[in-house]
Amino acid sequence: MIYSLSGKIIHTEQGFVVIECGGVGYKCLTTMNTLRSLPGAGETAMLYTRMLVREDAVELCGFSTTAERNCFVMLTSISGVGAKVALAILSVLTPEQVALSVSLGDSKSLTKASGVGNKLAQRIILELKDKIKKLGIAETVSPEREIGGGVSPVPTGNLSQAVAALAVLGYTPDDVMPYMAGINTEQPVEAIIAQTLKAIGKK
């Protein structure tokens, strides 16, 4: 499994980028959000990758952040959501926006992506919410939880929504709560999610 690629950008087009590593050009399917974040041709870039193996092809998908990669993996785990649809979703929505849409049951936001109708959007929300339950997010309703050897208060309000939304990206409450200390919980949920992911990415 190729986890990441780092090298010189030699070509970009809508939907993919080619990065040269050790004299080999790797074509990575990607999102518009990642393409917008990349430097120009001839510059060095690093992408987190996901390899797709099918009977007739082997392809790489590349992402500028681990959050986007994680969200892609979660989306493609859903019945009826292939790489093309997942990349389309992540081209119009950030991982934070996808997570928040699922957490709030906002299927309309997902239908902004090419190839995503209302029925598929509702299935995405339903299946990802089921995955959230399996990750134990319901435990956050208990009076207090032990995290990192200490006792942490129950996340409430915007913080609670952020914890639930981050589960869409594969993070459990124990994963994220230590990084939420000191975050202003009065700000929008999307901002809390973004700051938490940024803190996680620094580790």
C-alpha positions in Angstrom: 0.0 0.0 0.0 1.3 3.4 -1.0 0.5 5.8 1.9 1.9 9.0 0.4 3.8 10.5 -2.5 6.2 13.4 -2.4 7.8 14.8 -5.5 7.7 17.4 -8.3 4.4 18.2 -9.9 4.8 17.6 -13.7 1.2 17.9 -14.9 -2.2 18.8 -13.6 -5.7 18.5 -15.2 -9.2 18.6 -13.9 -9.5 15.5 -11.7 -5.9 14.5 -11.5 -2.3 15.4 -10.9 1.0 13.8 -11.9 3.8 13.7 -9.4 7.3 12.6 -10.3 9.0 10.5 -7.6 12.4 8.9 -8.4 12.0 9.4 -12.1 8.5 7.8 -12.2 5.4 9.9 -12.8 2.5 8.8 -10.6 -1.0 9.8 -11.8 -3.2 10.6 -8.8 -7.0 11.1 -9.2 -7.9 13.9 -6.8 -10.5 16.5 -5.8 -10.8 20.1 -6.9 -10.1 21.2 -3.3 -6.8 19.4 -3.3 -5.9 20.7 -6.8 -6.6 24.3 -5.6 -4.2 23.8 -2.7 -1.3 22.5 -4.8 1.6 24.7 -6.0 2.3 25.1 -9.7 4.1 22.7 -12.1 7.7 22.2 -11.2 7.1 22.7 -7.5 7.3 20.0 -4.9 4.1 18.6 -3.3 3.1 15.8 -1.0 -0.2 13.8 -1.2 -1.7 11.2 1.1 -2.9 8.4 -1.2 -5.4 5.6 -1.4 -4.8 2.7 -3.8 -7.8 1.4 -5.7 -7.4 -2.2 -7.1 -10.0 -3.4 -9.6 -10.1 -6.3 -12.0 -9.2 -4.1 -14.9 -7.1 -1.3 -13.3 -5.0 -0.1 -10.4 -5.4 3.6 -9.6 -4.1 6.0 -7.0 -6.2 8.8 -5.4 -4.3 11.6 -3.8 -5.3 14.1 -1.1 -3.7 17.2 0.4 -4.8 16.2 4.0 -5.3 13.1 6.0 -8.8 14.3 6.8 -9.7 14.4 3.2 -8.2 10.9 2.6 -10.1 9.5 5.7 -13.4 11.0 4.5 -12.8 9.5 1.0 -12.3 6.1 2.6 -15.5 6.4 4.7 -17.5 7.5 1.7 -16.3 4.7 -0.5 -17.2 2.2 2.2 -20.9 3.0 1.4 -22.9 0.8 -1.0 -23.3 2.7 -4.3 -20.5 5.2 -3.6 -17.5 4.6 -5.8 -14.3 6.6 -6.1 -15.8 8.9 -8.8 -18.7 9.9 -6.6 -16.6 10.3 -3.4 -14.1 12.6 -5.3 -17.0 14.6 -6.6 -18.4 15.1 -3.1 -15.0 16.2 -1.8 -14.6 18.6 -4.7 -17.6 20.6 -3.6 -17.4 20.1 0.2 -14.5 20.0 2.6 -14.2 17.0 4.9 -15.4 19.3 7.7 -18.5 20.2 5.7 -19.2 16.5 4.8 -18.9 15.5 8.4 -21.2 18.3 9.5 -23.8 17.5 6.8 -23.9 13.9 7.9 -24.1 14.9 11.6 -27.0 17.3 10.9 -28.8 15.0 8.4 -28.3 17.6 5.7 -28.7 15.6 2.5 -29.2 18.7 0.3 -25.6 19.7 0.7 -24.4 16.4 -0.6 -26.5 16.7 -3.7 -24.4 19.6 -4.8 -21.9 17.0 -6.0 -22.1 15.6 -9.5 -23.7 12.2 -9.6 -25.3 12.5 -6.2 -29.1 12.5 -6.2 -31.4 12.8 -3.2 -31.8 9.1 -2.7 -28.0 8.5 -2.6 -27.4 11.5 -0.4 -29.9 10.1 2.1 -28.2 6.7 2.0 -24.8 8.2 2.7 -26.2 10.0 5.7 -28.0 6.9 7.0 -25.0 4.5 6.6 -22.5 7.0 8.0 -24.7 7.7 11.0 -24.8 3.9 11.6 -21.0 3.8 11.5 -20.9 6.7 14.0 -23.1 4.6 16.4 -20.8 1.6 16.0 -17.8 3.8 16.9 -19.4 4.5 20.3 -20.4 8.1 19.9 -23.5 7.4 22.0 -21.1 7.1 25.0 -20.7 10.9 25.0 -24.1 11.2 26.7 -22.7 9.7 29.9 -22.1 12.2 32.8 -18.4 12.1 32.5 -15.7 10.1 30.6 -12.2 9.2 31.5 -9.8 10.4 28.8 -6.0 10.2 29.0 -6.1 9.2 32.6 -8.2 12.1 33.7 -11.9 12.8 33.8 -13.4 14.9 31.0 -16.8 16.6 31.0 -19.4 15.6 28.5 -19.1 17.5 25.3 -22.2 19.6 24.8 -23.6 22.1 22.3 -21.3 22.9 19.4 -18.5 20.7 20.9 -20.9 17.7 21.0 -21.8 18.3 17.4 -18.2 18.5 16.4 -17.3 15.3 18.2 -20.2 13.5 16.4 -19.2 15.0 13.0 -15.6 14.0 13.4 -16.7 10.4 13.8 -17.7 10.6 10.2 -14.0 10.9 9.5 -13.2 7.9 11.6 -12.2 9.6 14.9 -13.6 8.3 18.2 -14.3 10.7 21.1 -11.1 9.5 22.8 -9.2 10.4 19.7 -10.4 14.0 19.5 -11.2 15.2 23.0 -7.6 15.8 24.1 -7.1 18.1 21.1 -10.2 20.1 21.9 -8.9 21.6 25.1 -8.8 25.4 24.8 -10.9 25.6 21.7 -13.5 28.3 21.8 -16.8 26.4 21.7 -18.8 29.5 20.9 -17.5 29.5 17.3 -19.2 27.6 14.5 -19.1 23.8 14.6 -17.2 23.7 11.3 -14.5 25.9 12.8 -14.1 23.6 15.8 -13.8 20.6 13.5 -11.2 22.4 11.4 -9.1 23.4 14.4 -9.2 19.9 15.9 -8.1 18.3 12.7 -5.3 20.9 12.4 -4.1 20.0 16.0 -4.3 16.3 15.2 -2.3 16.8 12.0 0.6 18.4 14.0 1.1 15.3 16.0 
